[in-house]
Every structure is written in structure tokens, then in C-alpha cells.
């Protein structure tokens, strides 16, 4: 009964308070009502049913936010949940069944052509959502778990070859593009991590920097001599173009647009720049994660322990690192000749 009252109050306040305020209110109500006995004849505070879905979603996103999820991840959760609700005619969340979800995703496969791996990711978002609701007592089960295992065919995603890397280097139209490309290849950072960096984050003398990955986990990555050389040239050029001294430059984003007002390059901006670079170089599938996969593969091929590569990439599990790494056929052949 107390949980129902708390949920009803939160429903009533959903159009007045934001996610953080709703969560604070929830914590206060739980604390205040902890030792309070509620009689059965107490009148239920039932708000308009149309708001209940929004409350559930906001509470879920608030919970994920407090555990360190990035804004982009929260947007993906919110988008997928609301896409499902919209498709199902804003059906009450507690009434949604596994059959409803199968119908929705079969439509997405048939009409929108989403891949099985994309569907697996989206179902993960929904499963996390229903697990939260079930734990909080808002629903009685998780319909996603009734769908069953999604079969995803594993494909080997190739790193860049030496020839492709050289073709892109030659095709760089600006010192910024060359510096950005060498930085990605040297550090193996995620594109979101790269976009968030400022000039002051780079320890040029040590050829390293600290980045903040998923769940704000801190790790140190390193610059090759090549990356350091082009990054220094790029920053020197920026001081002239933007009329900045060294102290002013340190407070600026690491990579910015070529034209004034030289705003920070966003994730989408970096992706667009690399696609353009790949097109000019005649290299297909040029995107930030492929640089990440390439440096991981190269380091493994040169004998770096996979546990060290895992730490460099910021992975929590070794299995994740293996998905990024492709051992070259030549290495397999040489190892066979050595040990057979």
C-alpha cells in the first residue's frame, strides 16, 4: 500500500518536477513513510492513467543517471522505450506482453531492415527497463525475457590495412585531419572520448592523456611519436589562426571546426570528417571504431598481452576486447610453422 501511495504521488508530480527532483522526492517519501502504518481504508491517490508511463520512464532514466550513464546512453534508452510505446498505441507499460514486443520487432525487421545485432541491443535496453520496474514493484515480470535468445551471426570486422592507412594519410586535406587520424590510431579512444577532450588534457612531454570512458571510468592512453608530431603542428597552427596564446589555447577543445568560430568537433562532426576522408582515399567503411580495432590488432600482433590491450581500450571484460581484435593470417601461419 505504501509503495502504491508513493507511486501515485510521483505520478501526480511528474509534470511539475524533473527526473532528478522526482528521484529526490521518492527518496524522501520512502524515508518518511518507512515506519508509518497505512490502514486498508486509506483512499488511494490515483492520477490520470495517461501519465503513468511517463513517470516510469523518468524514474528509470533517473536511476540510470545516478549510476553514471552518459547522456547519449540515456537518450538511447528513452528513444527505444518510447518508440515501442508509440508503435503499440501508448499501451500501458504493465500491460505490454512478449507477443507485443515480438510484433514490434518483426515489423522493424521486415519494414525497416534492422539487423539482428541492432535488435539485440534494443532488447537489452528494454530488458534493463523492465528489470528496474520489476525490482521497484511497478510491474510483475519482464516480458523481454520471454522472447528468447537472439541469434546474431558473428562476422570478422577487419582493421585497416597498411595500404589503407597510408592512402588516408596522403588524402588528408588539413593538418587537423591528419592529427585527428593519428590520434585515433595511436590511442584507440572512443569517438565520444575524443570529442570531450580539451587541449589541457594532453601531457605532451609524456605523450599521454587521461580519458573518461563508459561510466566515467578513468584510464590513460598514449601518443606515438607520429601522433605527437602532427598534434603539435596542428595546435601551433591553431594559435595563429585563432589568435590565441598558449594559455588561452589550453582552455579550448582539442579538435575544432576549421572555420570560425572554431567550435568543438562533435561526435557527428568527427564521423562526417572521417567518411569524407575515406571517400577521398578510396577506403570503404572509415569510422572511428575501426581505428580502435586497428591499433588493438596491431598491438596484439607485436606481442602486447591481451590484458594490457583490454586496459588500454577501457574494456571491463576480456571477451569484449576479443571482438575488436583480428589476428592476422600471417601471424597464424608463422605460429603454426614454429610450433607444429
Phi and psi in degrees as GROMACS dihedral restraints (atoms count N, CA, C in turn):
[ dihedral_restraints ]
;  ai    aj    ak    al  type     phi  dphi    fc
    3     4     5     6     1   -63.1    20    10
    4     5     6     7     1   -40.2    20    10
    6     7     8     9     1   -62.7    20    10
    7     8     9    10     1   -38.3    20    10
    9    10    11    12     1   -65.3    20    10
   10    11    12    13     1   -41.8    20    10
   12    13    14    15     1   -63.0    20    10
   13    14    15    16     1   -45.3    20    10
   15    16    17    18     1   -59.6    20    10
   16    17    18    19     1   -46.2    20    10
   18    19    20    21     1   -62.6    20    10
   19    20    21    22     1   -38.0    20    10
   21    22    23    24     1   -66.7    20    10
   22    23    24    25     1   -40.3    20    10
   24    25    26    27     1   -63.4    20    10
   25    26    27    28     1   -44.0    20    10
   27    28    29    30     1   -63.0    20    10
   28    29    30    31     1   -39.2    20    10
   30    31    32    33     1   -57.2    20    10
   31    32    33    34     1   -45.3    20    10
   33    34    35    36     1   -64.1    20    10
   34    35    36    37     1   -31.9    20    10
   36    37    38    39     1   -94.2    20    10
   37    38    39    40     1     0.8    20    10
   39    40    41    42     1   -62.6    20    10
   40    41    42    43     1   -31.0    20    10
   42    43    44    45     1   -87.7    20    10
   43    44    45    46     1    -1.6    20    10
   45    46    47    48     1  -107.8    20    10
   46    47    48    49     1   -38.3    20    10
   48    49    50    51     1  -107.7    20    10
   49    50    51    52     1   153.8    20    10
   51    52    53    54     1   -86.1    20    10
   52    53    54    55     1  -178.2    20    10
   54    55    56    57     1   -60.1    20    10
   55    56    57    58     1   -46.9    20    10
   57    58    59    60     1   -63.1    20    10
   58    59    60    61     1   -41.7    20    10
   60    61    62    63     1   -67.4    20    10
   61    62    63    64     1   -37.1    20    10
   63    64    65    66     1   -63.0    20    10
   64    65    66    67     1   -41.0    20    10
   66    67    68    69     1   -66.6    20    10
   67    68    69    70     1   -40.6    20    10
   69    70    71    72     1   -62.2    20    10
   70    71    72    73     1   -42.1    20    10
   72    73    74    75     1   -62.5    20    10
   73    74    75    76     1   -41.8    20    10
   75    76    77    78     1   -59.4    20    10
   76    77    78    79     1   -44.3    20    10
   78    79    80    81     1   -63.3    20    10
   79    80    81    82     1   -40.4    20    10
   81    82    83    84     1   -64.9    20    10
   82    83    84    85     1   -44.9    20    10
   84    85    86    87     1   -62.9    20    10
   85    86    87    88     1   -41.6    20    10
   87    88    89    90     1   -61.6    20    10
   88    89    90    91     1   -41.9    20    10
   90    91    92    93     1   -67.0    20    10
   91    92    93    94     1   -46.9    20    10
   93    94    95    96     1   -67.6    20    10
   94    95    96    97     1   -38.2    20    10
   96    97    98    99     1   -91.3    20    10
   97    98    99   100     1     3.8    20    10
   99   100   101   102     1   -56.1    20    10
  100   101   102   103     1   -45.9    20    10
  102   103   104   105     1  -101.9    20    10
  103   104   105   106     1    11.9    20    10
  105   106   107   108     1   -91.4    20    10
  106   107   108   109     1   132.7    20    10
  108   109   110   111     1   -93.2    20    10
  109   110   111   112     1   130.5    20    10
  111   112   113   114     1  -107.3    20    10
  112   113   114   115     1   122.0    20    10
  114   115   116   117     1   -75.4    20    10
  115   116   117   118     1   153.3    20    10
  117   118   119   120     1   -63.9    20    10
  118   119   120   121     1   -32.5    20    10
  120   121   122   123     1   -76.8    20    10
  121   122   123   124     1     0.1    20    10
  123   124   125   126     1   -60.6    20    10
  124   125   126   127     1   134.5    20    10
  126   127   128   129     1   -73.8    20    10
  127   128   129   130     1   130.5    20    10
  129   130   131   132     1   -71.9    20    10
  130   131   132   133     1   141.9    20    10
  132   133   134   135     1   -97.8    20    10
  133   134   135   136     1    93.6    20    10
  135   136   137   138     1  -105.7    20    10
  136   137   138   139     1   114.7    20    10
  138   139   140   141     1   -83.2    20    10
  139   140   141   142     1  -178.4    20    10
  141   142   143   144     1   -60.4    20    10
  142   143   144   145     1   132.3    20    10
  144   145   146   147     1   -63.3    20    10
  145   146   147   148     1   -25.6    20    10
  147   148   149   150     1   -63.3    20    10
  148   149   150   151     1   -23.6    20    10
  150   151   152   153     1   -88.1    20    10
  151   152   153   154     1   -12.7    20    10
  153   154   155   156     1   -62.8    20    10
  154   155   156   157     1   -41.4    20    10
  156   157   158   159     1   -60.1    20    10
  157   158   159   160     1   -42.7    20    10
  159   160   161   162     1   -63.1    20    10
  160   161   162   163     1   -40.3    20    10
  162   163   164   165     1   -62.0    20    10
  163   164   165   166     1   -46.1    20    10
  165   166   167   168     1   -59.2    20    10
  166   167   168   169     1   -44.1    20    10
  168   169   170   171     1   -65.8    20    10
  169   170   171   172     1   -43.8    20    10
  171   172   173   174     1   -65.1    20    10
  172   173   174   175     1   -40.8    20    10
  174   175   176   177     1   -65.1    20    10
  175   176   177   178     1   -39.7    20    10
  177   178   179   180     1   -63.3    20    10
  178   179   180   181     1   -47.3    20    10
  180   181   182   183     1   -64.6    20    10
  181   182   183   184     1   -36.6    20    10
  183   184   185   186     1   -63.4    20    10
  184   185   186   187     1   -40.2    20    10
  186   187   188   189     1   -64.1    20    10
  187   188   189   190     1   -43.0    20    10
  189   190   191   192     1   -66.6    20    10
  190   191   192   193     1   -35.3    20    10
  192   193   194   195     1   -64.0    20    10
  193   194   195   196     1   -39.5    20    10
  195   196   197   198     1   -70.8    20    10
  196   197   198   199     1   -16.3    20    10
  198   199   200   201     1   -95.6    20    10
  199   200   201   202     1     9.8    20    10
  201   202   203   204     1    94.6    20    10
  202   203   204   205     1    10.8    20    10
  204   205   206   207     1   -67.4    20    10
  205   206   207   208     1   140.3    20    10
  207   208   209   210     1   -74.8    20    10
  208   209   210   211     1   158.3    20    10
  210   211   212   213     1   -57.9    20    10
  211   212   213   214     1   -38.0    20    10
  213   214   215   216     1   -64.4    20    10
  214   215   216   217     1   -39.2    20    10
  216   217   218   219     1   -66.0    20    10
  217   218   219   220     1   -41.1    20    10
  219   220   221   222     1   -62.0    20    10
  220   221   222   223     1   -38.4    20    10
  222   223   224   225     1   -64.2    20    10
  223   224   225   226     1   -37.8    20    10
  225   226   227   228     1   -67.3    20    10
  226   227   228   229     1   -42.8    20    10
  228   229   230   231     1   -57.8    20    10
  229   230   231   232     1   -52.3    20    10
  231   232   233   234     1   -60.4    20    10
  232   233   234   235     1   -43.6    20    10
  234   235   236   237     1   -62.5    20    10
  235   236   237   238     1   -45.8    20    10
  237   238   239   240     1   -68.7    20    10
  238   239   240   241     1   -41.4    20    10
  240   241   242   243     1   -61.1    20    10
  241   242   243   244     1   -46.3    20    10
  243   244   245   246     1   -71.5    20    10
  244   245   246   247     1   -30.4    20    10
  246   247   248   249     1   -62.4    20    10
  247   248   249   250     1   -43.3    20    10
  249   250   251   252     1   -63.6    20    10
  250   251   252   253     1   -46.5    20    10
  252   253   254   255     1   -62.5    20    10
  253   254   255   256     1   -41.8    20    10
  255   256   257   258     1   -63.1    20    10
  256   257   258   259     1   -43.0    20    10
  258   259   260   261     1   -63.1    20    10
  259   260   261   262     1   -36.1    20    10
  261   262   263   264     1   -89.1    20    10
  262   263   264   265     1    14.1    20    10
  264   265   266   267     1    71.1    20    10
  265   266   267   268     1    35.9    20    10
  267   268   269   270     1    55.1    20    10
  268   269   270   271     1    40.9    20    10
  270   271   272   273     1   -62.3    20    10
  271   272   273   274     1   144.9    20    10
  273   274   275   276     1   -57.8    20    10
  274   275   276   277     1   134.0    20    10
  276   277   278   279     1   -56.4    20    10
  277   278   279   280     1   -41.7    20    10
  279   280   281   282     1   -69.0    20    10
  280   281   282   283     1   -12.2    20    10
  282   283   284   285     1   -98.9    20    10
  283   284   285   286     1    -5.7    20    10
  285   286   287   288     1   -72.2    20    10
  286   287   288   289     1   134.2    20    10
  288   289   290   291     1  -112.0    20    10
  289   290   291   292     1   169.4    20    10
  291   292   293   294     1   -61.3    20    10
  292   293   294   295     1   -34.7    20    10
  294   295   296   297     1   -64.1    20    10
  295   296   297   298     1   -38.6    20    10
  297   298   299   300     1   -58.6    20    10
  298   299   300   301     1   -45.7    20    10
  300   301   302   303     1   -68.0    20    10
  301   302   303   304     1   -38.8    20    10
  303   304   305   306     1   -61.3    20    10
  304   305   306   307     1   -41.2    20    10
  306   307   308   309     1   -62.8    20    10
  307   308   309   310     1   -44.7    20    10
  309   310   311   312     1   -62.4    20    10
  310   311   312   313     1   -47.1    20    10
  312   313   314   315     1   -75.8    20    10
  313   314   315   316     1   -27.0    20    10
  315   316   317   318     1   -67.2    20    10
  316   317   318   319     1   -36.1    20    10
  318   319   320   321     1   -64.4    20    10
  319   320   321   322     1   -43.9    20    10
  321   322   323   324     1   -62.4    20    10
  322   323   324   325     1   -38.6    20    10
  324   325   326   327     1   -67.3    20    10
  325   326   327   328     1   -44.8    20    10
  327   328   329   330     1   -76.0    20    10
  328   329   330   331     1   -45.5    20    10
  330   331   332   333     1   -93.9    20    10
  331   332   333   334     1   -32.1    20    10
  333   334   335   336     1  -107.9    20    10
  334   335   336   337     1   -11.0    20    10
  336   337   338   339     1    67.3    20    10
  337   338   339   340     1    31.4    20    10
  339   340   341   342     1   -70.1    20    10
  340   341   342   343     1   147.7    20    10
  342   343   344   345     1   -78.0    20    10
  343   344   345   346     1   164.8    20    10
  345   346   347   348     1   -65.7    20    10
  346   347   348   349     1   -35.4    20    10
  348   349   350   351     1   -67.0    20    10
  349   350   351   352     1   -37.8    20    10
  351   352   353   354     1   -65.6    20    10
  352   353   354   355     1   -41.7    20    10
  354   355   356   357     1   -63.6    20    10
  355   356   357   358     1   -38.4    20    10
  357   358   359   360     1   -61.6    20    10
  358   359   360   361     1   -43.2    20    10
  360   361   362   363     1   -64.1    20    10
  361   362   363   364     1   -43.6    20    10
  363   364   365   366     1   -66.4    20    10
  364   365   366   367     1   -38.0    20    10
  366   367   368   369     1   -66.0    20    10
  367   368   369   370     1   -31.8    20    10
  369   370   371   372     1   -62.8    20    10
  370   371   372   373     1   -41.5    20    10
  372   373   374   375     1   -59.5    20    10
  373   374   375   376     1   -47.3    20    10
  375   376   377   378     1   -67.3    20    10
  376   377   378   379     1   -39.1    20    10
  378   379   380   381     1   -63.0    20    10
  379   380   381   382     1   -39.8    20    10
  381   382   383   384     1   -62.8    20    10
  382   383   384   385     1   -39.3    20    10
  384   385   386   387     1   -63.1    20    10
  385   386   387   388     1   -50.2    20    10
  387   388   389   390     1   -70.3    20    10
  388   389   390   391     1   -30.6    20    10
  390   391   392   393     1   -61.7    20    10
  391   392   393   394     1   -41.5    20    10
  393   394   395   396     1   -62.4    20    10
  394   395   396   397     1   -47.4    20    10
  396   397   398   399     1   -62.7    20    10
  397   398   399   400     1   -39.2    20    10
  399   400   401   402     1   -65.9    20    10
  400   401   402   403     1   -41.6    20    10
  402   403   404   405     1   -63.4    20    10
  403   404   405   406     1   -37.2    20    10
  405   406   407   408     1   -83.3    20    10
  406   407   408   409     1    -0.8    20    10
  408   409   410   411     1    78.5    20    10
  409   410   411   412     1    17.3    20    10
  411   412   413   414     1   -86.9    20    10
  412   413   414   415     1   -25.5    20    10
  414   415   416   417     1  -135.3    20    10
  415   416   417   418     1   167.8    20    10
  417   418   419   420     1  -101.2    20    10
  418   419   420   421     1   -16.4    20    10
  420   421   422   423     1  -155.0    20    10
  421   422   423   424     1   178.8    20    10
  423   424   425   426     1  -117.4    20    10
  424   425   426   427     1   104.0    20    10
  426   427   428   429     1   -64.7    20    10
  427   428   429   430     1   -23.3    20    10
  429   430   431   432     1   -62.4    20    10
  430   431   432   433     1   -35.3    20    10
  432   433   434   435     1   -70.0    20    10
  433   434   435   436     1   -13.6    20    10
  435   436   437   438     1   -87.1    20    10
  436   437   438   439     1    -9.3    20    10
  438   439   440   441     1   -72.8    20    10
  439   440   441   442     1   -34.1    20    10
  441   442   443   444     1    99.0    20    10
  442   443   444   445     1   177.9    20    10
  444   445   446   447     1   -75.5    20    10
  445   446   447   448     1   134.4    20    10
  447   448   449   450     1   -89.9    20    10
  448   449   450   451     1   124.6    20    10
  450   451   452   453     1   -83.6    20    10
  451   452   453   454     1   120.2    20    10
  453   454   455   456     1  -118.4    20    10
  454   455   456   457     1   117.6    20    10
  456   457   458   459     1   -69.1    20    10
  457   458   459   460     1   127.2    20    10
  459   460   461   462     1   -81.1    20    10
  460   461   462   463     1   126.9    20    10
  462   463   464   465     1  -119.4    20    10
  463   464   465   466     1   143.8    20    10
  465   466   467   468     1   -82.2    20    10
  466   467   468   469     1   115.5    20    10
  468   469   470   471     1   -91.1    20    10
  469   470   471   472     1   119.3    20    10
  471   472   473   474     1   -80.2    20    10
  472   473   474   475     1   141.9    20    10
  474   475   476   477     1   -77.0    20    10
  475   476   477   478     1   174.0    20    10
  477   478   479   480     1   -70.8    20    10
  478   479   480   481     1   143.4    20    10
  480   481   482   483     1   -82.7    20    10
  481   482   483   484     1   167.8    20    10
  483   484   485   486     1   -58.8    20    10
  484   485   486   487     1   -41.2    20    10
  486   487   488   489     1   -64.4    20    10
  487   488   489   490     1   -40.3    20    10
  489   490   491   492     1   -67.2    20    10
  490   491   492   493     1   -39.7    20    10
  492   493   494   495     1   -61.5    20    10
  493   494   495   496     1   -44.2    20    10
  495   496   497   498     1   -67.0    20    10
  496   497   498   499     1   -38.0    20    10
  498   499   500   501     1   -62.0    20    10
  499   500   501   502     1   -39.7    20    10
  501   502   503   504     1   -70.4    20    10
  502   503   504   505     1   -38.5    20    10
  504   505   506   507     1   -60.4    20    10
  505   506   507   508     1   -43.4    20    10
  507   508   509   510     1   -66.4    20    10
  508   509   510   511     1   -32.2    20    10
  510   511   512   513     1   -84.6    20    10
  511   512   513   514     1    -6.5    20    10
  513   514   515   516     1   -59.9    20    10
  514   515   516   517     1   126.9    20    10
  516   517   518   519     1   -89.8    20    10
  517   518   519   520     1   -12.0    20    10
  519   520   521   522     1  -146.0    20    10
  520   521   522   523     1   160.6    20    10
  522   523   524   525     1   -66.2    20    10
  523   524   525   526     1   -28.3    20    10
  525   526   527   528     1   -63.2    20    10
  526   527   528   529     1   -45.6    20    10
  528   529   530   531     1   -62.6    20    10
  529   530   531   532     1   -40.3    20    10
  531   532   533   534     1   -67.0    20    10
  532   533   534   535     1   -41.9    20    10
  534   535   536   537     1   -64.4    20    10
  535   536   537   538     1   -41.8    20    10
  537   538   539   540     1   -65.3    20    10
  538   539   540   541     1   -43.6    20    10
  540   541   542   543     1   -63.0    20    10
  541   542   543   544     1   -44.9    20    10
  543   544   545   546     1   -67.2    20    10
  544   545   546   547     1   -34.0    20    10
  546   547   548   549     1   -65.1    20    10
  547   548   549   550     1   -45.9    20    10
  549   550   551   552     1   -61.1    20    10
  550   551   552   553     1   -45.0    20    10
  552   553   554   555     1   -67.1    20    10
  553   554   555   556     1   -36.1    20    10
  555   556   557   558     1   -73.4    20    10
  556   557   558   559     1   -43.9    20    10
  558   559   560   561     1   -96.2    20    10
  559   560   561   562     1   -27.5    20    10
  561   562   563   564     1    68.1    20    10
  562   563   564   565     1    24.5    20    10
  564   565   566   567     1   -73.6    20    10
  565   566   567   568     1   157.3    20    10
  567   568   569   570     1   -72.6    20    10
  568   569   570   571     1   154.6    20    10
  570   571   572   573     1   -63.5    20    10
  571   572   573   574     1   -34.7    20    10
  573   574   575   576     1   -66.4    20    10
  574   575   576   577     1   -35.6    20    10
  576   577   578   579     1   -67.5    20    10
  577   578   579   580     1   -40.9    20    10
  579   580   581   582     1   -64.7    20    10
  580   581   582   583     1   -44.5    20    10
  582   583   584   585     1   -63.7    20    10
  583   584   585   586     1   -26.1    20    10
  585   586   587   588     1   -86.1    20    10
  586   587   588   589     1   -10.8    20    10
  588   589   590   591     1   -73.5    20    10
  589   590   591   592     1   146.6    20    10
  591   592   593   594     1  -112.7    20    10
  592   593   594   595     1   163.8    20    10
  594   595   596   597     1   -58.7    20    10
  595   596   597   598     1   -39.3    20    10
  597   598   599   600     1   -66.7    20    10
  598   599   600   601     1   -14.1    20    10
  600   601   602   603     1   -75.0    20    10
  601   602   603   604     1   -16.7    20    10
  603   604   605   606     1   -89.1    20    10
  604   605   606   607     1   122.9    20    10
  606   607   608   609     1   -95.9    20    10
  607   608   609   610     1    87.7    20    10
  609   610   611   612     1   -63.2    20    10
  610   611   612   613     1   -36.4    20    10
  612   613   614   615     1   -66.2    20    10
  613   614   615   616     1   -33.4    20    10
  615   616   617   618     1   -92.7    20    10
  616   617   618   619     1    -8.8    20    10
  618   619   620   621     1    56.7    20    10
  619   620   621   622     1    51.8    20    10
  621   622   623   624     1  -155.1    20    10
  622   623   624   625     1   167.1    20    10
  624   625   626   627     1  -155.3    20    10
  625   626   627   628     1   158.9    20    10
  627   628   629   630     1  -104.0    20    10
  628   629   630   631     1   131.4    20    10
  630   631   632   633     1  -119.6    20    10
  631   632   633   634     1   160.2    20    10
  633   634   635   636     1  -117.1    20    10
  634   635   636   637     1   112.0    20    10
  636   637   638   639     1   -90.4    20    10
  637   638   639   640     1  -149.5    20    10
  639   640   641   642     1   -62.4    20    10
  640   641   642   643     1   141.0    20    10
  642   643   644   645     1    57.4    20    10
  643   644   645   646     1    29.2    20    10
  645   646   647   648     1    60.0    20    10
  646   647   648   649     1    27.5    20    10
  648   649   650   651     1   -74.6    20    10
  649   650   651   652     1   127.1    20    10
  651   652   653   654     1   -87.9    20    10
  652   653   654   655     1   138.9    20    10
  654   655   656   657     1  -151.2    20    10
  655   656   657   658     1   161.0    20    10
  657   658   659   660     1  -106.3    20    10
  658   659   660   661     1   133.9    20    10
  660   661   662   663     1  -124.6    20    10
  661   662   663   664     1   166.6    20    10
  663   664   665   666     1  -130.0    20    10
  664   665   666   667     1   151.6    20    10
  666   667   668   669     1  -102.2    20    10
  667   668   669   670     1   135.3    20    10
  669   670   671   672     1   -74.7    20    10
  670   671   672   673     1   167.2    20    10
  672   673   674   675     1   -59.2    20    10
  673   674   675   676     1   -38.2    20    10
  675   676   677   678     1   -63.6    20    10
  676   677   678   679     1   -45.1    20    10
  678   679   680   681     1   -65.4    20    10
  679   680   681   682     1   -40.4    20    10
  681   682   683   684     1   -62.7    20    10
  682   683   684   685     1   -43.9    20    10
  684   685   686   687     1   -59.1    20    10
  685   686   687   688     1   -50.1    20    10
  687   688   689   690     1   -74.8    20    10
  688   689   690   691     1   -31.3    20    10
  690   691   692   693     1   -66.7    20    10
  691   692   693   694     1   -41.7    20    10
  693   694   695   696     1   -63.1    20    10
  694   695   696   697     1   -43.7    20    10
  696   697   698   699     1   -61.6    20    10
  697   698   699   700     1   -41.2    20    10
  699   700   701   702     1   -63.7    20    10
  700   701   702   703     1   -44.3    20    10
  702   703   704   705     1   -69.2    20    10
  703   704   705   706     1   -35.9    20    10
  705   706   707   708     1   -64.6    20    10
  706   707   708   709     1   -40.0    20    10
  708   709   710   711     1   -65.6    20    10
  709   710   711   712     1   -37.5    20    10
  711   712   713   714     1   -66.4    20    10
  712   713   714   715     1   -37.7    20    10
  714   715   716   717     1   -58.7    20    10
  715   716   717   718     1   -39.0    20    10
  717   718   719   720     1   -71.4    20    10
  718   719   720   721     1   -47.8    20    10
  720   721   722   723     1   -66.1    20    10
  721   722   723   724     1   -38.7    20    10
  723   724   725   726     1   -96.2    20    10
  724   725   726   727     1    -2.9    20    10
  726   727   728   729     1    64.1    20    10
  727   728   729   730     1    44.3    20    10
  729   730   731   732     1  -113.3    20    10
  730   731   732   733     1   150.8    20    10
  732   733   734   735     1   -93.1    20    10
  733   734   735   736     1   178.6    20    10
  735   736   737   738     1   -62.6    20    10
  736   737   738   739     1   -40.8    20    10
  738   739   740   741     1   -65.6    20    10
  739   740   741   742     1   -40.3    20    10
  741   742   743   744     1   -67.9    20    10
  742   743   744   745     1   -38.3    20    10
  744   745   746   747     1   -64.1    20    10
  745   746   747   748     1   -36.7    20    10
  747   748   749   750     1   -60.5    20    10
  748   749   750   751     1   -26.5    20    10
  750   751   752   753     1   -86.7    20    10
  751   752   753   754     1    -2.7    20    10
  753   754   755   756     1   -92.4    20    10
  754   755   756   757     1   160.9    20    10
  756   757   758   759     1   -60.4    20    10
  757   758   759   760     1   153.6    20    10
  759   760   761   762     1   -68.0    20    10
  760   761   762   763     1   -47.0    20    10
  762   763   764   765     1  -121.3    20    10
  763   764   765   766     1   129.1    20    10
  765   766   767   768     1  -130.1    20    10
  766   767   768   769     1   170.1    20    10
  768   769   770   771     1   -67.7    20    10
  769   770   771   772     1   154.6    20    10
  771   772   773   774     1   -73.0    20    10
  772   773   774   775     1   -28.7    20    10
  774   775   776   777     1  -100.7    20    10
  775   776   777   778     1   151.1    20    10
  777   778   779   780     1   -58.5    20    10
  778   779   780   781     1   144.1    20    10
  780   781   782   783     1   -87.9    20    10
  781   782   783   784     1    21.8    20    10
  783   784   785   786     1    55.9    20    10
  784   785   786   787     1    56.8    20    10
  786   787   788   789     1   -73.9    20    10
  787   788   789   790     1   159.0    20    10
  789   790   791   792     1   -57.0    20    10
  790   791   792   793     1   136.1    20    10
  792   793   794   795     1   -70.2    20    10
  793   794   795   796     1   127.1    20    10
  795   796   797   798     1   -84.9    20    10
  796   797   798   799     1   172.9    20    10
  798   799   800   801     1   -57.4    20    10
  799   800   801   802     1   -46.1    20    10
  801   802   803   804     1   -64.0    20    10
  802   803   804   805     1   -36.9    20    10
  804   805   806   807     1   -65.2    20    10
  805   806   807   808     1   -40.8    20    10
  807   808   809   810     1   -66.4    20    10
  808   809   810   811     1   -43.2    20    10
  810   811   812   813     1   -61.9    20    10
  811   812   813   814     1   -42.3    20    10
  813   814   815   816     1   -63.6    20    10
  814   815   816   817     1   -44.0    20    10
  816   817   818   819     1   -60.4    20    10
  817   818   819   820     1   -40.9    20    10
  819   820   821   822     1   -71.9    20    10
  820   821   822   823     1   -36.4    20    10
  822   823   824   825     1   -62.2    20    10
  823   824   825   826     1   -41.6    20    10
  825   826   827   828     1   -64.4    20    10
  826   827   828   829     1   -41.7    20    10
  828   829   830   831     1   -61.7    20    10
  829   830   831   832     1   -44.6    20    10
  831   832   833   834     1   -63.2    20    10
  832   833   834   835     1   -39.5    20    10
  834   835   836   837     1   -63.1    20    10
  835   836   837   838     1   -43.3    20    10
  837   838   839   840     1   -66.9    20    10
  838   839   840   841     1   -29.5    20    10
  840   841   842   843     1   -90.8    20    10
  841   842   843   844     1    -7.1    20    10
  843   844   845   846     1    72.8    20    10
  844   845   846   847     1    28.3    20    10
  846   847   848   849     1  -110.8    20    10
  847   848   849   850     1   126.9    20    10
  849   850   851   852     1   -85.6    20    10
  850   851   852   853     1   157.0    20    10
  852   853   854   855     1    55.3    20    10
  853   854   855   856     1    51.0    20    10
  855   856   857   858     1   -91.3    20    10
  856   857   858   859     1   114.2    20    10
  858   859   860   861     1  -150.2    20    10
  859   860   861   862     1   161.9    20    10
  861   862   863   864     1   -57.0    20    10
  862   863   864   865     1   -40.7    20    10
  864   865   866   867     1   -65.7    20    10
  865   866   867   868     1   -23.2    20    10
  867   868   869   870     1   -71.8    20    10
  868   869   870   871     1   -30.9    20    10
  870   871   872   873     1   -65.9    20    10
  871   872   873   874     1   -38.7    20    10
  873   874   875   876     1   -62.5    20    10
  874   875   876   877     1   -44.0    20    10
  876   877   878   879     1   -67.0    20    10
  877   878   879   880     1   -36.3    20    10
  879   880   881   882     1   -66.0    20    10
  880   881   882   883     1   -47.8    20    10
  882   883   884   885     1   -67.3    20    10
  883   884   885   886     1   -34.2    20    10
  885   886   887   888     1   -63.2    20    10
  886   887   888   889     1   -44.4    20    10
  888   889   890   891     1   -64.3    20    10
  889   890   891   892     1   -43.6    20    10
  891   892   893   894     1   -62.4    20    10
  892   893   894   895     1   -42.8    20    10
  894   895   896   897     1   -65.5    20    10
  895   896   897   898     1   -39.9    20    10
  897   898   899   900     1   -65.6    20    10
  898   899   900   901     1   -40.6    20    10
  900   901   902   903     1   -63.5    20    10
  901   902   903   904     1   -29.2    20    10
  903   904   905   906     1   -89.0    20    10
  904   905   906   907     1     0.6    20    10
  906   907   908   909     1   105.3    20    10
  907   908   909   910     1     5.5    20    10
  909   910   911   912     1   -70.0    20    10
  910   911   912   913     1   136.9    20    10
  912   913   914   915     1   -64.3    20    10
  913   914   915   916     1   142.1    20    10
  915   916   917   918     1   -64.5    20    10
  916   917   918   919     1   -29.9    20    10
  918   919   920   921     1   -63.9    20    10
  919   920   921   922     1   -35.3    20    10
  921   922   923   924     1   -72.3    20    10
  922   923   924   925     1   -38.1    20    10
  924   925   926   927     1   -63.5    20    10
  925   926   927   928     1   -40.3    20    10
  927   928   929   930     1   -56.8    20    10
  928   929   930   931     1   -46.8    20    10
  930   931   932   933     1   -65.9    20    10
  931   932   933   934     1   -39.0    20    10
  933   934   935   936     1   -61.9    20    10
  934   935   936   937     1   -40.5    20    10
  936   937   938   939     1   -81.1    20    10
  937   938   939   940     1   -14.9    20    10
  939   940   941   942     1    80.3    20    10
  940   941   942   943     1    29.6    20    10
  942   943   944   945     1   -87.1    20    10
  943   944   945   946     1   146.2    20    10
  945   946   947   948     1   -85.2    20    10
  946   947   948   949     1   -31.9    20    10
  948   949   950   951     1  -119.4    20    10
  949   950   951   952     1   144.4    20    10
  951   952   953   954     1   -65.6    20    10
  952   953   954   955     1   -32.4    20    10
  954   955   956   957     1   -59.9    20    10
  955   956   957   958     1   -35.3    20    10
  957   958   959   960     1   -65.6    20    10
  958   959   960   961     1   -40.7    20    10
  960   961   962   963     1   -61.5    20    10
  961   962   963   964     1   -39.2    20    10
  963   964   965   966     1   -62.7    20    10
  964   965   966   967     1   -29.9    20    10
  966   967   968   969     1   -67.9    20    10
  967   968   969   970     1   -24.5    20    10
  969   970   971   972     1   -89.7    20    10
  970   971   972   973     1   -12.9    20    10
  972   973   974   975     1  -112.8    20    10
  973   974   975   976     1   133.3    20    10
  975   976   977   978     1  -120.9    20    10
  976   977   978   979     1   117.3    20    10
  978   979   980   981     1   -78.6    20    10
  979   980   981   982     1   127.3    20    10
  981   982   983   984     1   -65.4    20    10
  982   983   984   985     1   144.5    20    10
  984   985   986   987     1   -57.7    20    10
  985   986   987   988     1   -35.1    20    10
  987   988   989   990     1   -61.5    20    10
  988   989   990   991     1   -40.6    20    10
  990   991   992   993     1   -64.3    20    10
  991   992   993   994     1   -39.1    20    10
  993   994   995   996     1   -64.2    20    10
  994   995   996   997     1   -43.1    20    10
  996   997   998   999     1   -62.2    20    10
  997   998   999  1000     1   -44.9    20    10
  999  1000  1001  1002     1   -65.5    20    10
 1000  1001  1002  1003     1   -39.1    20    10
 1002  1003  1004  1005     1   -66.2    20    10
 1003  1004  1005  1006     1   -38.5    20    10
 1005  1006  1007  1008     1   -61.9    20    10
 1006  1007  1008  1009     1   -46.0    20    10
 1008  1009  1010  1011     1   -62.2    20    10
 1009  1010  1011  1012     1   -32.4    20    10
 1011  1012  1013  1014     1   -74.9    20    10
 1012  1013  1014  1015     1   -41.7    20    10
 1014  1015  1016  1017     1  -102.3    20    10
 1015  1016  1017  1018     1   -16.9    20    10
